[in-house]
Structure formats: C-alpha cells, structure tokens
Amino acid sequence: MRRKTEFKQVYQFKITLRGIRPPIWRRIQVPEIYTFWDLHVAIQDAMGWTDTHLHMFRMADPQTGLETTIEIPDEDFDSITEPLFGREERIADWFSLENRSADYVYDFGDNWVHKVELEKILPKEEGVNYPRCIAGRRACPPEDCGGDYGYERLLEIISDPDNDEYDEMMEWLGGEFDPEHFDPEEIFFDDPEERWKFAYE
C-alpha cells in the first residue's frame, strides 16, 4: 500500500448537512488514494463531529448504477444489505466527474445525512498538507441533540433567554454555543490510521 504522501491528485468535496437551513457545509481536499474510512475521518474532523457513533456511505456503484452501502460493519447493528468494507474501498474507484455524489450518514439514531459531492479533481500542490478544509459555513450541531428536529428546537430555545428551558439547555451545551461560527483555520485533521487503532485495536 502506498503511503499517504505518495499521490499526485486531490479530490475536492463539498459536504452539506441535509435538512438544515441556512445550510451547514464544508469544502475539503483529500488525497486521491484515500479510502472511504479515510474520507469518513476527514468529514468528521471538518464538520466537527466526535466520531462516537456508527456511519455509512450510500453511493451508486459506477459499474452497475445500483445503490451500494460502504461502511465499517458492526456486530451489534444489522445492515439491510451486505455492505462493502470502507477501509478497503478507495474513493478513486467510486467517485468521478460522472459519478460525483454520495450520502454520508452519521449516527443512525439522530440520522445526520450529509451530501458528499465531488467538485473537482486537482493536481497536488507542493508544500500543502492534505487533507485540508478550505471553506465552510456555520457550526456543526452538538452531538446527540436529536437530529434535524432536535437541533431546530435547540436553536429556538437558546435564542430566547426567557424560555423556560434556556438555562438547562445552555448548561447541557457547556455554557456557550454559536451556531454561526466556523473558521477553517481551526480544523485539525486526525491521522486515519491512528483513529483506526484507537477505535478498533
């Protein structure tokens, strides 16, 4: 297997959280040799999730056009279909300018669905560390807040200090939460191999 530094192209993706308005999104660039596990880690880090729940990708197979699930199988969760192993599937074998889009689902309880869209395939820039986040808007919702509806309710509560649930919600949030804040300079990308060792070994 080639080392993560040995690549010539990068894939630029726009990651948009479905069901939220105004939209929450990130634009990231990752090495062409990334697997779906590597991409999962990059999405987690760019969005601001904590990688404490299961995930999966849903994408059209470029050979058959059939929707396929790519994930890390979990013995405690039964998949409807037989998934492909995300640590073995390379994004370059699936994404192309003709097959641009996938859904990335995180936390099957809250059911956060992200649209993952390949925007460009670019030459690697010398002196640039990949992956990188080059743009985005709005803060990631807090973990375990109840999905789209729960997040909408959370925003309603914290926008009104007179709401009966305001103090309790702010305490749950750790005292502060700015839904409009996002700075790509604050993004730190973990090593996917280290994340794997931590999670599974």
C-alpha positions in Angstrom: 0.0 0.0 0.0 1.3 3.4 -0.9 2.0 5.9 1.9 -0.5 8.7 2.2 2.2 11.2 1.0 2.5 9.4 -2.4 -0.2 10.8 -4.6 -0.4 13.3 -7.5 -4.1 14.4 -7.3 -6.5 15.6 -4.7 -10.3 15.3 -4.7 -12.2 18.4 -3.7 -15.6 17.6 -2.0 -18.4 19.8 -0.7 -20.0 18.3 2.4 -23.5 19.6 3.1 -25.7 18.6 6.0 -29.1 17.8 4.7 -32.3 19.2 6.3 -30.7 22.3 7.9 -31.3 25.9 6.8 -29.3 28.0 6.4 -27.0 25.2 5.2 -24.1 23.9 7.2 -21.3 22.9 4.8 -17.6 22.3 4.4 -15.3 22.2 1.4 -12.3 19.8 1.8 -9.5 18.4 -0.3 -8.2 14.9 0.3 -5.6 12.7 -1.4 -6.8 10.6 -4.3 -5.5 7.4 -2.6 -7.9 7.9 0.4 -10.2 5.0 1.3 -13.8 5.6 2.5 -12.5 5.2 6.1 -10.0 8.0 5.5 -12.8 10.1 4.0 -15.0 9.4 6.9 -12.3 10.6 9.3 -11.8 13.8 7.2 -15.6 14.5 7.2 -15.8 14.0 10.9 -12.9 16.4 11.6 -14.1 19.0 9.1 -17.7 19.0 10.3 -16.8 18.9 14.0 -18.4 15.6 14.9 -16.7 13.4 17.6 -16.8 10.1 15.8 -18.7 8.4 18.6 -21.5 6.8 16.5 -21.7 4.4 13.5 -21.6 5.7 10.0 -22.1 4.6 6.4 -21.8 5.9 2.8 -24.6 5.3 0.2 -23.4 5.6 -3.3 -24.2 4.4 -6.8 -21.9 1.6 -8.0 -20.1 3.1 -11.0 -20.2 -0.3 -12.8 -23.9 -1.1 -12.2 -25.6 2.1 -11.1 -27.1 0.3 -8.1 -27.0 2.0 -4.7 -24.3 0.4 -2.6 -23.6 0.7 1.1 -20.0 1.2 2.3 -19.3 1.2 6.0 -17.4 -0.4 8.9 -19.6 -3.5 9.7 -20.7 -3.6 13.4 -21.7 -6.9 15.0 -24.3 -5.0 17.1 -26.0 -3.5 14.1 -27.7 -5.4 11.3 -27.4 -3.9 7.9 -30.3 -4.3 5.4 -27.8 -5.1 2.7 -24.4 -6.6 2.6 -22.1 -3.6 3.0 -18.6 -3.1 1.5 -15.7 -2.6 3.9 -14.9 1.1 4.0 -11.3 0.6 4.9 -10.6 -1.4 1.7 -12.6 0.7 -0.8 -10.7 3.6 -2.4 -12.6 6.8 -3.2 -10.9 7.0 -6.7 -12.6 3.7 -7.7 -16.0 5.2 -6.9 -16.0 9.0 -7.3 -15.5 10.5 -10.7 -16.8 13.6 -12.6 -19.5 11.3 -13.9 -20.3 9.8 -10.5 -20.0 12.7 -8.2 -22.4 12.3 -5.3 -22.9 10.1 -2.2 -24.7 10.3 1.0 -22.8 10.0 4.3 -24.9 9.0 7.2 -23.6 9.6 10.8 -25.3 8.5 14.0 -28.2 6.2 13.0 -30.3 7.5 15.9 -30.1 11.2 15.1 -29.7 10.3 11.4 -27.4 13.1 10.2 -27.4 12.8 6.4 -24.7 14.7 4.5 -24.5 15.2 0.8 -20.9 14.5 -0.4 -20.3 16.0 -3.8 -17.1 15.8 -5.8 -16.5 19.2 -7.2 -13.0 18.9 -8.8 -10.0 16.7 -9.2 -6.9 18.8 -8.9 -3.2 18.4 -9.0 -1.4 18.1 -5.7 0.1 21.4 -4.6 3.7 21.3 -3.3 4.1 22.4 0.3 0.4 21.9 1.1 -0.7 19.4 3.8 -3.6 17.2 2.9 -6.4 16.8 3.8 -7.3 20.4 4.3 -10.5 22.4 4.7 -10.6 25.5 2.6 -14.1 26.8 3.3 -17.4 26.2 5.2 -20.3 27.8 6.9 -21.9 27.5 10.3 -21.1 25.4 13.3 -21.7 21.7 13.5 -24.8 20.7 15.6 -24.0 19.3 19.0 -23.8 15.5 19.3 -27.0 13.7 20.5 -29.2 16.8 20.1 -32.0 14.8 18.4 -31.3 15.2 14.6 -32.8 17.9 12.4 -35.9 18.5 14.6 -33.9 18.4 17.8 -31.4 20.9 16.5 -34.1 23.3 15.3 -35.7 23.1 18.8 -32.3 23.7 20.4 -31.7 26.8 18.4 -35.2 28.1 19.3 -34.5 27.6 23.0 -31.1 29.3 23.1 -32.3 32.3 21.0 -34.7 33.2 23.9 -33.2 33.7 27.4 -36.7 33.9 28.7 -37.5 30.4 27.5 -38.2 28.0 30.5 -35.6 25.6 29.1 -32.9 28.1 28.3 -30.7 27.6 31.4 -30.9 23.8 31.2 -30.0 23.8 27.6 -27.1 26.2 28.0 -25.8 24.1 30.8 -26.1 21.0 28.6 -24.1 22.9 25.9 -21.3 23.7 28.3 -22.3 27.4 28.7 -22.0 28.6 25.1 -22.8 27.7 21.5 -22.6 30.0 18.5 -24.5 28.3 15.6 -23.0 30.7 13.1 -19.3 30.2 14.0 -17.0 28.4 11.7 -13.3 29.1 10.9 -11.4 26.6 8.6 -8.2 27.6 10.3 -9.4 25.9 13.5 -9.8 22.5 11.8 -7.4 19.8 12.8 -7.3 16.5 10.8 -6.5 13.3 12.7 -4.4 10.6 11.1 -6.9 7.9 9.9 -4.6 5.1 10.8 -4.3 6.4 14.4 -8.1 6.8 14.5 -8.5 3.2 13.4 -6.1 1.9 16.1 -7.9 3.9 18.7 -11.4 2.8 17.7 -10.8 -0.9 16.8 -7.4 -2.1 18.1 
